[in-house]
């Protein structure tokens, strides 16, 4: 067992353990590939670490009591006499946290609500290591896709981001035969509401479910979350969802969308249903949606959003990151920071990835791309489509006379309509 485990109660995240180096005899012999647990009490207890070795060498199944030290980054010091006795793979009935649980769906006791296991929390108690929580938080998702620094930063300015964790005591016992495990982690309680799963992730889940399960989940979403999710699902699922909702409910969802997003959803419906919904939308918005469906020669500014993020050129990266959460709350374009002067002239653009890689003391005028690809306010939707096809941007700014920024057009508002540009 880790030598310091009796003196402290260490906490670990599975995502940060996986890939850590395993050392034996003063040398690195492999990397931590998985953590094996057994459900022997109220909390699963770690029994082995699975160590992957270089090509040509067998994996190791190292018992937990042979691990001299394990730090939060997965670096493990092994206390074994030789490697050969520990060569092997997990047995049929053993639970592998990474292989069996990570990225799997979580269903409540009525199979109605869904979450995703983005991470798993473990804690050391008196020399033993236990699973304590299933992490379904946004911070867990960011760590899962490799954005650990962003997850840690967000956690430092918004502690409540970690609220979406589920104590293991709420998880039903896993099957003894893990070979037949279908991937759903099931709770023994009803959760009060769906977690704040990102619409893209929720769309992926909905696409895999049967109609009744899909509707049970979708009907519990608030209007904004449901609208964002509806935009992300594939056309087949869009039709399935919309055809099962009342016209009044679809109208509520469409009212939350930009004209381009609304046009993309309504174009999947029979003309009679689409017209009935458009009649219930405010006239100016309905006109924009009809125009986008029927006439791609309209000016792109007609369909642009004015909800995007701008900062002055002398703003530091630190300031942007501190203010980003508030600035992005109502924005339709969040992956770009537009740098403008006091008169609204577009000076440059910063991709969010570039922002995360920059020094906190850098100012935006040092990290921005000054040679901005943009659309003119008189350009058409068809011209915007060609520009997206050429550059694969997620959004393109629209400028008027003197390079004053007039709006931005998101990728999805244009490119998903290509099948109507023929």
C-alpha positions, 0 to 999 in steps of 0.5 A: 500500500502507499507508504503515506496512505496511513498518514493522510486521506488523499483524493484522486481523479481517475482522469488524472491517474490514467497515463501516469508513469509506473516505476519499479527498480528505479526505472519507468516500466509502463503507464497506468492504464486502468484501476480495478475495483471490487464492490465489497461494501458500501463503496467499491475498493481498489484491488489492482492497478493495470499497468500497460508496458511497451510493445512486446511486454505483457501488461501487469496486474499489480495488487493495491498492497504492492503499490508503495506510493501513488500521487495525484498525477498517477505516478506509481511506485511499485513494491514488488520483487519481480515483474513476471508474477504479476503479468496478466489482464483483468479477469471476466468479473473484475470492474475496470473503472476506465473501461467499464464506466468512463464516458458511459450513460447514467440512468435514474431508477425509472430510466428517464434521466441521463447523465454522462460519467466524465470522471470518477473520484477516489479517496484513500482511507487508512491505506485503502483506496475507494471510489466515492463519486461519479463526476458528471460536472462540466469540469469533469467533461473538460478534463475528459477532453484534455482541457484540464487547465481550463477546468481548473481555472473555471473551478477556481472562479465558480466552485459550484461547477462541481455540483453535478457529482453523484455519491457512489452510494446512489449507484446500483450494484454493477453486474458480476459478469462485466462481459454482459454490462451494457454500459448504463450506470443505473441509480437507485434513486430518482434525481430531481432534475437533469444535470446541465449536460452540454447540448452537444453531449445530450444530443449524442445521447438522445440519438442513441435512445428509443423514442419513448426514452428520448421523449421522457428526457426531452420533455424534462428539459427547460425551454432554453436547454431543449432549444439548444439540444434540438439544434444539435441533434441530427435531422432524423431525431429532430423530426422525431422530437418535433413531430411528438411535440405540440405546435405551442411547444415547438414555437417556444423552442424556435423562439429561443433560436437564431433565424438560421437555427430556426430555419434549419429545424423547420425545414425538416417539417412538412410545409403545413406544420412549418407554416403553422409554427411561423404564424405564431412567431413574431412577424419580423423573425418569421420573415427572416426564417422564411427568407432563409428557407426560401431565398439564399440571395438575401443579405447575410446581415439579415440573419446575423447575430449581435450577441458575440463577445468583444473586448478592447485591444489592451485587455489582458488575457487574465481579465478576459478569462475572469470576465468570460463566463459572464460575457458568454452567458447570452452570446451566440458566438463564444469560440472567438473573442473579437477585438474592437476599438471604442468606435466598434472598428474590428481590429482582430480576432482571438480563438478561444484555444489561442487565449488558453495558450497565451500568457495571462499578462499578454494583451489581446493586441499581442495574441490576436489575428489582425488579418481577419477574414470577414463578410461585408454587410452587403454579402449574401447568404450564398457568399457566406456559405462559400466562405465557410466552405473555404475556411471552416471557421465556426463563425465569421464577423460581418463588417460595414463601412470603415470596418465597423463590426455589424454582427457575426454569422455562426457556422451552423446557421449557414452550412447546415442549409447547404442542401437548400442552396442548389 
